[in-house]
C-alpha cells in the first residue's frame, strides 16, 4: 500500500508536467496548467515536511520487513528444534534396541554357562576315583580322563571370556542408550522452549506490525495533506486528458478498421493464435506433481509448524509438495537446502526451491517453490495464506536448490 501510494504520487507529478497531446482537447472544468503550477508552488513551501514524512515512511517500511524476517526466523527455529528432536528420538530408539539385544545375548550366555558349569562339575573325576583308575586301567586311562577334563575346562574358560566380552559390549551400548535418551530429553526441552519463543515472537510481531501499519497510514495521510493541493489538481487534469486522448484514439482506430474492411475482402486466419504460457512446463513428472500439490493448497492459511492438511508454514508446504511427488523433504528450510543440489538463479526451473537467508545456509528462514516466469508459490507468514506471487515481491531470495 505504501509503495503504491508513493509510486502514484510520483507518477502523477511526472504526468502533470508532461506536454499535452494536440489530438485531445481538455474537457470543460479541467484544471489549467497555471492552476497546477500555482498549486505546486504552494506545495513547495511544504517540501521539507514532505521529505521528513517520506523518510519516516521509508524507516517504517524497513522496520516492517525486519519484523517479518524476525517472525519467520522464530518459526523456522522452532521447525529446526522439532527436526533435531525427531532425529534424537530415532537415535535413542535405535540405541535402546541395540542395548536390549546385547542384554538379551548376555543373559542367554549366562544361562548356557551356568548349565555347562553344572554339567562339567557332575562329570568331573573326583580324587577318590583316582585309585580305581590307577588299579583298573593304569596311568594311560587316567591320562585320557585328565585330557577330557582339561578340554572341558578350556571350553568353559573360552565361553567365560566370551561372556565377559559380551557384558562389556552390553555395558557400552547401555551407556550409549542412556546418552541418547539424555540427548532426546534435551532436544525435547529445546523444542518446547523454541515453541514458546516462536509464539512470543509471533505475538510481538503481530502487535508491532499493527503499530507500524497504523503509523504508516497516519504518515500517508500526512503526506497526502502536505501534497494534496498539487497532486489532486494534477491527477484530475491528467485523468481528464487521458480519457479524452483514449476516446480520440479509439475513434480513429474504429474509423481505420471500417475503411480497411470496405477496401479488402475478409480473410479467415484459421486457428486462434497461441498465447505464450505464463508458466513454463515443469521439466519432469515429479516436479509437475509437486507443483500441482502446492497449487491445490492455494488460499489455505499459514500456521507456524503446520504441514497440512489444511494449513501450512513455508517448509511444511514444500516438504509435503515434494512428498506427494515421491521425494519427501524435511520440515525445516535449513535441512531442505542441505537435501537439494545448489543451483544459480539462472538455472531455475519449475519445481526448484528458492531460499531466503541472512548470508549463509544455516541462517535460512524462508523457502518457496519456483513456478517459472519469475513466479513462486509459498506459505508466506501469519495472517497470509498460500499464494502465488512474484519472486521479487518482497526481499529477493539468495539461495536456490534443485530436489
Secondary structure, DSSP 4 states (H G I P E B T S, - for coil): -HHHHHHHHHHHHHHHTSPPPTTSPPPTTPPPHHHHHHHHHHHHTTHHHHHHHHHHHHHHHHHHHHHHHHHHHHHHHHHHHHHHHHHHHHHHHHHHHHHHHHHHHHHHHHHHHHHHHHHHHHHSPPGGGHHHHHHHTHHHHHHHHHHHHHHHHHHHHHHHHHHHHHHHHHHHHHHHHHHHHHHHHHHHHHHHHHHHHHHHHHHHHHHHHHHHHHHHHHHHHHHHHHHHHHHHHHHHHHHHHHHHHHHHHHHHHHHHHHHHHHHS------SPPPPPPSSPPPSSHHHHHHHHHHHHTTTPEE-TT-BSSSEE-HHHHHHHHHHHTT----SSHHHHHHTSEE--GGG--TT-EEEE-SSSGGG--EEEEEEETTEEEE--STT-BSEEEETTSSSPP-EEEE-
